[in-house]
């Protein structure tokens, strides 16, 4: 967040690199002179996404300050391990037939350790 505005550093559709495990890793460079104080993760669409760890410029999340939409086990984002937080609806079928489900944005805002 900079001057009260969120900066988008990635807007992709994550796909697993290995279909046997369905896991993928993303390293998103943050090439700025400022140090981020908060991270916001959003997901929406048909089906959901599991995220297990966040780190920004060497800083890890130390607290969750907000959760919107459907996020199961958001506290798992605070640990550097393989437990994940699930963003969204696990049923692609339900979202396909219900625009409100597919269009709902699921989000977590985390404060980073300094």
RAQUI-V330992 format. One record per pair of residues at least 24 apart in sequence whose C-alpha atoms are under 8 Angstrom apart, sorted by the first residue. I is the first residue (numbers start at 1). GAP is how many residues later the second one is. If there is no record, write none. Layout:
# RAQUI-V330992
i->(I I)
gap->(GAP GAP)
This chain:
# RAQUI-V330992
i->(1 1 1 1 30 30 36 37 37 37 37 38 38 38 38 39 39 39 39 40 40 40 40 41 41 41 42 42 42 42 42 43 43 43 43 43 44 44 44 44 44 44 44 45 45 45 45 45 45 46 46 46 46 46 46 46 46 47 47 47 47 47 47 47 48 48 48 48 48 48 49 49 49 50 50 50 50 51 51 51 51 51 52 52 52 52 52 52 52 52 52 53 53 53 53 53 53 53 54 54 56 59 59 59 60 60 61 61 61 61 62 62 62 62 63 63 63 64 64 64 64 65 65 65 65 66 66 66 66 67 67 67 67 68 68 68 68 69 69 69 69 70 70 71 71 71 74)
gap->(35 36 37 38 26 27 76 74 75 76 77 71 72 73 74 70 71 72 73 67 68 69 70 66 67 68 45 63 64 65 66 44 45 62 63 64 43 44 58 59 60 61 62 43 50 56 57 58 59 43 45 46 47 49 50 55 56 41 42 43 44 45 48 55 38 39 40 41 42 43 37 38 39 34 35 36 37 26 33 34 35 36 24 25 27 28 29 30 31 32 33 24 25 26 27 28 29 31 24 26 56 53 54 55 52 53 49 50 51 52 48 49 50 51 47 48 49 44 45 46 47 43 44 45 46 41 42 43 44 39 40 41 42 37 38 39 40 35 36 37 38 36 37 35 36 37 34)
